[in-house]
Amino acid sequence: MYNCVVINPNDTAGTLTTDVLKGDTVNYNINGNDYCLIAEDNIKIFHKIALKDIKKGDIIIKYGCKIGYARQGKKPGVSGP
């Protein structure tokens, strides 16, 4: 079951469709390919989750759009960015 929405292969953040606890598996699909990562934080439904390594100052991309810049580095599975 998918619990994260990711629209574009270039997205660095996804949107959770359920609450997840640290250690839960986050599943998503991009263009017919399934992906998963492990949540590194407890994250509430509809909040962002980092999908890739993000460095401080990197552009955050969600739904294929630039939504801001990272104020700090994030690793995959962490709340934010």
Wavefront OBJ file of the C-alpha trace (Angstrom):
o trace
v 0.000 0.000 0.000
v 1.309 3.431 -0.898
v 1.427 5.982 1.913
v 3.265 8.818 0.179
v 2.416 10.949 -2.865
v 5.261 11.734 -5.250
v 4.386 13.208 -8.653
v 7.685 13.871 -10.381
v 10.919 11.822 -10.513
v 12.834 15.010 -9.635
v 10.907 15.546 -6.379
v 13.077 15.705 -3.271
v 10.068 15.693 -0.914
v 6.870 13.664 -0.836
v 3.582 14.100 1.016
v 2.461 11.428 3.456
v -1.104 10.121 3.198
v -0.987 8.491 6.648
v 0.747 9.120 9.948
v 4.059 7.228 10.095
v 6.194 6.290 13.058
v 9.963 6.175 13.146
v 10.963 2.863 11.572
v 7.829 2.502 9.418
v 8.214 1.812 5.722
v 7.139 4.622 3.402
v 6.003 3.343 -0.017
v 5.462 5.399 -3.149
v 5.290 5.011 -6.909
v 6.744 7.153 -9.668
v 5.924 6.399 -13.310
v 5.050 2.770 -12.530
v 8.160 2.104 -10.411
v 7.759 1.287 -6.717
v 10.087 2.813 -4.124
v 10.356 2.615 -0.367
v 12.323 4.187 2.448
v 12.294 3.992 6.231
v 10.856 6.884 8.236
v 13.536 8.400 10.463
v 10.996 10.470 12.456
v 7.393 10.256 13.604
v 5.614 12.262 10.894
v 1.966 13.314 10.726
v -0.337 12.791 7.758
v 0.002 15.373 4.939
v 3.455 16.494 6.112
v 6.538 16.391 3.902
v 9.178 13.671 4.016
v 12.630 13.892 2.442
v 13.068 11.393 -0.390
v 16.728 12.058 -1.127
v 19.779 13.494 0.593
v 19.246 17.234 0.848
v 22.017 19.677 1.703
v 21.568 23.041 3.376
v 20.580 25.552 0.687
v 19.367 22.928 -1.816
v 16.142 23.629 -3.690
v 13.206 21.575 -2.374
v 11.071 20.125 -5.158
v 7.545 18.802 -4.529
v 4.980 17.909 -7.219
v 7.621 18.920 -9.764
v 7.724 22.505 -8.469
v 10.359 24.379 -6.505
v 8.792 25.136 -3.119
v 11.750 26.603 -1.246
v 15.276 26.053 0.000
v 16.522 23.701 2.719
v 17.382 25.546 5.932
v 19.404 22.516 7.020
v 20.561 19.202 5.614
v 18.157 16.254 5.623
v 18.573 12.574 4.891
v 15.891 10.386 3.314
v 13.035 9.546 5.684
v 13.335 12.684 7.788
v 10.437 15.058 8.375
v 10.558 18.321 6.524
v 12.507 19.440 4.596
l 1 2 3 4 5 6 7 8 9 10 11 12 13 14 15 16 17 18 19 20 21 22 23 24 25 26 27 28 29 30 31 32 33 34 35 36 37 38 39 40 41 42 43 44 45 46 47 48 49 50 51 52 53 54 55 56 57 58 59 60 61 62 63 64 65 66 67 68 69 70 71 72 73 74 75 76 77 78 79 80 81
